[in-house]
């Protein structure tokens, strides 16, 4: 399917009456599609997807359209949102350890590239922390600097191991044995029942 067909298919999955904070609706998307403004239409659909949950096929269509338009970050974000649709959403306020207290000396991409380990409270049979891997997407921050702070979204590699996470819980991020950051869980939304 071509870009226009993918964006049209995605727009049909947005419930009637859905609007963003800026009163953008699916009608605005259609207006941009008729003027061949595909990137704008894609961005508007991403915004419309930020409100109520939309099906995985919505995010798959947007990801494929973004890939065809060679918009790598947008494609990665749409794939991320599709993952969240299937597995749930975990948002947290993350504060990274300052450079003088950490092994990390450089910034890293906030766009879902880093897959650190997390101490979420579990222990191994020997009493050691049972670390779980989760990718990290920083909201509104392209790069995470040592000592920096941002609201992040976590995509656990094994979502079932994160079933006891609750808002207000403090979890720690690890890139090695030392603590690389501390996060306070803000929001946990479980996936819909199959």
Phi, psi and omega per residue, in radians:
X1 nan 2.484 3.134
X2 -1.426 3.031 -3.077
X3 -0.983 -0.825 -3.106
X4 -1.066 -0.806 3.126
X5 -1.059 -0.706 3.118
X6 -1.136 -0.763 -3.132
X7 -1.201 -0.659 3.084
X8 -1.110 -0.784 3.134
X9 -1.066 -0.737 3.128
X10 -1.134 -0.730 -3.102
X11 -1.121 -0.510 3.111
X12 -1.234 -0.291 3.124
X13 -1.534 -0.148 3.118
X14 -1.417 2.126 -3.125
X15 -1.047 2.477 3.116
X16 -1.015 2.414 3.127
X17 1.596 -0.116 3.103
X18 -1.234 2.335 3.114
X19 -2.508 2.644 3.082
X20 -1.449 3.128 3.080
X21 -1.045 -0.496 -3.138
X22 -1.633 0.312 3.133
X23 1.063 0.542 3.032
X24 -1.439 2.318 3.141
X25 -2.159 3.083 3.111
X26 -1.122 -0.429 3.067
X27 -1.090 -0.621 3.084
X28 -1.143 -0.662 3.094
X29 -1.059 -0.857 -3.131
X30 -1.055 -0.652 3.122
X31 -1.073 -0.766 3.132
X32 -1.211 -0.596 3.103
X33 -1.132 -0.690 -3.133
X34 -1.181 -0.359 3.114
X35 -1.770 0.272 3.125
X36 1.006 0.550 3.080
X37 -1.710 1.259 -2.988
X38 -1.199 -0.708 -3.139
X39 -1.119 -0.713 3.113
X40 -1.113 -0.768 3.126
X41 -1.061 -0.726 3.107
X42 -1.070 -0.814 3.129
X43 -1.069 -0.716 3.128
X44 -1.139 -0.697 3.102
X45 -1.135 -0.676 3.068
X46 -1.037 -0.752 3.107
X47 -1.099 -0.767 3.130
X48 -1.095 -0.526 3.106
X49 -1.315 -0.155 -3.134
X50 -1.351 -0.250 -3.119
X51 -1.536 -1.887 -3.119
X52 -1.259 2.662 3.136
X53 -1.102 2.390 3.094
X54 -2.073 2.758 -3.061
X55 -1.151 2.780 3.122
X56 -0.986 -0.637 -3.121
X57 -1.072 -0.536 3.063
X58 -1.047 -0.889 -3.099
X59 -1.209 -0.603 3.097
X60 -1.127 -0.738 3.107
X61 -1.089 -0.774 3.132
X62 -1.132 -0.722 -3.142
X63 -1.080 -0.773 3.139
X64 -1.131 -0.720 3.099
X65 -1.095 -0.770 3.127
X66 -1.098 -0.675 3.096
X67 -1.111 -0.739 3.128
X68 -1.142 -0.543 3.103
X69 -1.493 -0.015 -3.135
X70 1.077 0.685 3.085
X71 -1.803 1.466 -2.977
X72 -1.043 -0.807 -3.103
X73 -1.154 -0.712 3.109
X74 -1.107 -0.743 3.112
X75 -1.084 -0.769 3.130
X76 -1.086 -0.716 3.132
X77 -1.108 -0.739 -3.134
X78 -1.177 -0.669 3.043
X79 -1.099 -0.716 3.114
X80 -1.035 -0.831 -3.122
X81 -1.130 -0.600 3.051
X82 -1.103 -0.712 3.087
X83 -1.074 -0.789 3.125
X84 -1.086 -0.643 3.123
X85 -1.074 -0.701 -3.139
X86 -1.359 -0.635 -2.945
X87 -2.018 -0.123 -3.133
X88 1.769 3.005 -3.056
X89 -2.133 2.315 2.996
X90 -2.187 2.066 3.085
X91 -2.000 2.516 -3.119
X92 -2.606 2.744 3.028
X93 -1.687 1.945 -3.052
X94 -1.811 2.304 2.999
X95 -2.064 2.055 3.141
X96 -1.382 2.630 3.103
X97 -1.151 2.406 3.130
X98 -1.066 2.721 -3.053
X99 -1.001 -0.624 -3.110
X100 -1.308 -0.177 3.120
X101 -1.998 0.088 -2.995
X102 -2.228 2.788 3.011
X103 -1.391 -0.382 3.136
X104 -1.340 2.264 -3.138
X105 -2.004 -0.203 -3.073
X106 -2.193 2.838 3.083
X107 -1.298 2.782 3.031
X108 -2.265 2.751 -3.129
X109 -1.124 2.376 3.086
X110 -1.532 0.101 -3.023
X111 -1.701 0.812 2.995
X112 1.367 0.236 -3.093
X113 -1.438 -0.748 -3.087
X114 -1.344 2.383 3.114
X115 -2.203 1.278 -3.103
X116 -1.339 3.000 3.052
X117 -1.639 2.660 -3.091
X118 -2.305 2.365 2.992
X119 -1.625 1.872 -3.090
X120 -1.889 0.276 3.049
X121 1.862 -0.161 3.124
X122 -1.421 2.780 3.087
X123 -2.282 2.678 3.082
X124 -1.402 2.967 3.087
X125 -1.010 -0.416 3.123
X126 -1.581 0.044 3.088
X127 1.591 0.022 3.100
X128 -1.375 2.711 3.052
X129 -1.038 2.345 3.112
X130 -1.634 1.653 -3.045
X131 -1.353 2.463 -3.131
X132 -2.089 2.475 -3.127
X133 -1.573 2.390 3.040
X134 -2.610 2.304 3.036
X135 -1.210 2.773 -3.025
X136 -2.253 2.261 3.031
X137 -2.128 2.070 3.128
X138 -1.485 2.221 3.118
X139 -1.354 2.233 3.021
X140 1.121 0.279 3.115
X141 -2.332 1.968 -3.114
X142 -1.219 -0.578 3.139
X143 -2.259 2.454 3.058
X144 -1.815 2.017 3.136
X145 -1.577 2.600 3.011
X146 -0.940 2.334 -3.087
X147 1.462 -0.095 -3.104
X148 -1.338 2.950 -3.103
X149 -2.423 2.440 3.127
X150 -2.842 2.749 2.951
X151 -1.404 2.269 -3.087
X152 -2.177 2.781 3.020
X153 -1.994 2.408 -3.118
X154 -1.985 2.381 3.095
X155 -2.070 1.645 -3.120
X156 -1.100 2.449 3.065
X157 -1.174 -0.626 3.083
X158 -2.141 1.462 -3.047
X159 -0.941 -0.590 -3.097
X160 -1.097 -0.469 3.136
X161 -1.281 -0.244 -3.104
X162 -1.747 0.242 -3.037
X163 -1.105 -0.364 -3.106
X164 -1.732 0.089 3.119
X165 -1.149 2.392 3.138
X166 -2.370 2.666 3.072
X167 -0.993 2.445 -3.117
X168 1.629 -0.295 -3.135
X169 -1.209 2.461 3.083
X170 -1.736 2.229 3.110
X171 -2.195 2.724 -3.125
X172 -2.060 2.519 3.139
X173 -1.720 2.426 3.128
X174 -2.316 2.365 2.958
X175 -1.867 -0.276 3.013
X176 -2.628 -2.691 -3.107
X177 -1.192 -0.451 -3.120
X178 -1.421 2.787 3.110
X179 -1.363 2.166 3.139
X180 -1.684 -0.272 -3.141
X181 -3.135 2.847 3.115
X182 -2.198 2.377 -3.105
X183 -2.254 2.497 3.018
X184 -1.869 2.141 -3.105
X185 -1.200 2.216 -3.123
X186 -1.700 -0.694 -2.975
X187 -2.656 2.383 3.056
X188 -2.304 2.070 3.074
X189 -2.109 2.028 -3.125
X190 -1.293 2.679 3.100
X191 -1.196 2.725 3.099
X192 -1.132 2.646 3.096
X193 -1.144 2.444 3.126
X194 -1.152 nan nan
